[in-house]
C-alpha cells in the first residue's frame, strides 16, 4: 500500500512537470491582441474556447472564450440547486479589458434559469468596446447590471457590469471575443486574445 501511494505521488509530480512543459510550449496565434483579464479577485477557467460542437459555431467566434469562476468545493454539493444566486460566477463584476470607447450596449434581456437557453436573444445583455483598431464584445451580462452607456470613454479595469445568464446561455458565464472590421467592406475578422501574454485554451485556469 505504501509503495502504491509513493508511485501515485511520483506519477502526479511527473504529470504536472510535463503539463507545465506543454503549457509553455504552446504558441500564440498570429495577429493576437493583448487584453487585460476581464474578471478579478479569484481563479477562473475557460469553459469553452473557440468553435466547438457545443458552442461558438459562427466564424466570428473562432477565438471566443467562455469564462467561469473556478468552482469551490462547496459548490459541488449544490448541483441540484438551479437558482442563479447559488452559482459562484453569477454576479461577478466584469471590467474593461482595454482602453477605449463603448460602442454598443444592449440591456433589458432577462437572465435564464440554469439549464435553459434562449437562442432568440443571442448574446443577451451585451457590451462592445472599441479598442485601438479592434472591438471586444462581451455577452450574457446580468440584467440591469451594465454601468456604462454607448459613447462612454472607458479605462482599463473600469467596471462594466456583472456576469449573468441572459440570452443563449444555460449557465452563468462571460462570453468574450475580439474582432477587427474592414472599413470598406464591413467584413469582420476574428482575432486571438492574449491575457498577460497567454493565449488561453479550453480548461485553462487564470488567477487574477
C-alpha positions in Angstrom: 0.0 0.0 0.0 2.8 2.4 0.9 4.6 1.6 -2.4 1.4 2.3 -4.3 1.0 5.6 -2.6 4.6 6.6 -3.5 4.1 5.6 -7.1 0.9 7.7 -7.3 2.7 10.7 -5.9 5.6 10.3 -8.3 3.1 9.9 -11.2 1.3 13.1 -10.2 4.6 15.1 -9.9 5.8 13.8 -13.3 2.4 14.6 -14.9 2.4 18.1 -13.5 6.0 18.6 -14.8 5.2 17.6 -18.3 1.9 19.5 -18.3 3.8 22.7 -17.4 6.2 22.0 -20.3 3.2 21.5 -22.6 1.7 24.8 -21.4 4.9 26.7 -22.0 5.4 25.2 -25.5 2.0 26.3 -26.9 2.4 29.1 -29.4 0.3 32.3 -29.6 -1.6 32.5 -32.9 -0.6 35.3 -35.3 -2.4 38.6 -35.0 -3.3 38.2 -31.3 -4.4 41.3 -29.4 -3.3 42.0 -25.9 -6.0 42.4 -23.3 -6.4 42.7 -19.5 -8.3 39.8 -18.0 -12.0 41.0 -17.6 -12.6 39.2 -14.3 -10.8 39.8 -11.0 -10.3 38.6 -7.4 -10.3 34.9 -8.0 -9.3 31.9 -10.1 -11.2 31.5 -13.4 -11.2 28.9 -16.1 -12.1 28.7 -19.8 -15.3 26.5 -20.1 -15.4 26.9 -23.9 -12.6 28.1 -26.2 -13.1 28.7 -29.9 -15.5 26.8 -32.2 -16.8 23.6 -30.7 -19.8 21.3 -31.5 -21.4 22.7 -28.3 -20.9 26.4 -28.8 -19.3 29.2 -30.8 -20.5 27.9 -34.1 -20.1 31.1 -36.2 -16.8 32.1 -37.9 -16.5 35.2 -35.8 -16.3 33.0 -32.6 -13.2 31.3 -33.8 -11.2 32.6 -30.8 -14.1 33.3 -28.4 -13.8 32.3 -24.7 -16.5 31.5 -22.2 -15.2 32.3 -18.7 -16.5 31.0 -15.4 -15.2 31.3 -11.8 -13.3 28.2 -10.7 -15.8 26.1 -8.6 -15.3 25.9 -4.9 -15.5 22.5 -3.1 -18.8 23.6 -1.5 -20.3 24.3 -5.0 -20.1 20.7 -5.9 -22.6 19.9 -3.2 -25.1 22.3 -4.7 -25.5 20.5 -8.0 -29.3 20.2 -7.6 -29.7 23.9 -6.9 -30.8 25.7 -10.1 -31.1 29.2 -8.5 -28.9 31.7 -10.3 -27.8 33.2 -7.0 -26.3 29.8 -6.0 -23.9 29.9 -8.9 -20.4 31.1 -8.0 -20.0 33.0 -11.2 -23.3 34.8 -11.3 -22.9 38.5 -10.3 -19.1 38.5 -10.7 -18.0 42.1 -11.7 -16.8 42.5 -15.3 -14.1 45.0 -16.1 -13.0 46.6 -19.3 -10.1 44.7 -20.9 -8.8 47.7 -22.8 -8.8 51.4 -23.1 -11.4 52.6 -25.5 -15.0 53.7 -26.1 -18.2 51.9 -25.5 -19.6 51.2 -29.0 -22.7 49.1 -28.3 -24.8 48.5 -25.2 -27.7 46.1 -25.2 -29.8 45.8 -22.0 -33.1 44.5 -20.8 -32.8 40.8 -21.5 -33.9 38.6 -18.6 -31.5 36.1 -17.1 -32.3 32.5 -17.9 -32.9 29.7 -15.3 -29.8 27.5 -15.2 -30.1 24.7 -17.8 -32.4 26.6 -20.1 -31.1 28.6 -23.1 -32.9 31.4 -25.0 -31.4 31.2 -28.6 -33.6 34.1 -29.8 -31.7 36.6 -27.6 -28.2 35.5 -28.7 -25.5 37.1 -26.5 -28.2 38.6 -24.3 -27.2 41.8 -22.5 -24.1 42.9 -24.3 -21.3 45.5 -24.3 -19.0 46.1 -27.2 -15.8 48.2 -26.5 -13.9 49.8 -29.4 -10.2 49.5 -28.6 -7.2 50.5 -30.6 -8.1 49.2 -34.0 -10.4 46.4 -32.9 -13.5 45.7 -31.0 -14.1 43.5 -28.0 -17.6 42.0 -27.5 -18.7 40.7 -24.1 -22.0 39.0 -23.6 -24.5 37.4 -21.2 -24.4 40.3 -18.7 -26.8 40.2 -15.7 -30.0 42.1 -16.4 -29.8 45.8 -15.3 -26.2 45.4 -14.2 -24.5 47.3 -17.0 -22.9 50.5 -15.7 -21.8 52.2 -19.0 -23.6 53.6 -22.0 -22.8 54.0 -25.7 -20.2 56.7 -26.3 -18.6 56.5 -22.9 -14.8 56.7 -22.8 -13.5 54.0 -20.5 -10.2 53.0 -18.9 -8.7 49.6 -18.5 -10.2 47.9 -15.4 -13.3 50.1 -15.3 -16.3 48.1 -14.2 -18.8 47.5 -17.0 -21.4 45.3 -15.2 -21.8 41.8 -13.8 -21.8 38.2 -15.2 -25.3 37.0 -15.8 -27.1 34.3 -17.7 -29.0 36.3 -20.3 -29.6 35.1 -23.9 -28.4 31.8 -25.4 -26.8 30.6 -22.2 -27.6 27.7 -19.9 -25.2 28.7 -17.1 -23.7 32.0 -15.9 -20.5 32.9 -17.7 -18.8 35.7 -19.6 -18.6 35.4 -23.3 -15.7 37.4 -24.8 -14.4 37.8 -28.3 -12.3 40.3 -30.3 -12.5 41.2 -34.0 -11.4 43.8 -36.5 -13.7 45.4 -39.1 -12.7 46.2 -42.7 -13.6 49.9 -43.1 -14.5 49.4 -46.8 -16.5 46.2 -46.8 -17.6 45.9 -43.2 -16.3 42.4 -43.0 -15.3 41.3 -39.5 -12.2 39.1 -38.8 -11.9 37.2 -35.5 -8.8 37.9 -33.5 -6.9 35.7 -31.0 -6.7 37.3 -27.5 -3.9 37.1 -25.0 -4.0 37.8 -21.3 -0.6 38.6 -19.7 0.9 37.0 -22.8 -1.1 33.8 -22.6 -3.4 32.5 -25.3 -6.0 30.5 -23.3 -7.4 27.2 -24.3 -10.4 25.3 -23.0 -9.9 24.2 -19.4 -7.1 26.7 -18.8 -7.1 28.4 -15.5 -6.2 32.1 -14.8 -5.8 33.7 -11.4 -6.3 37.4 -11.3 
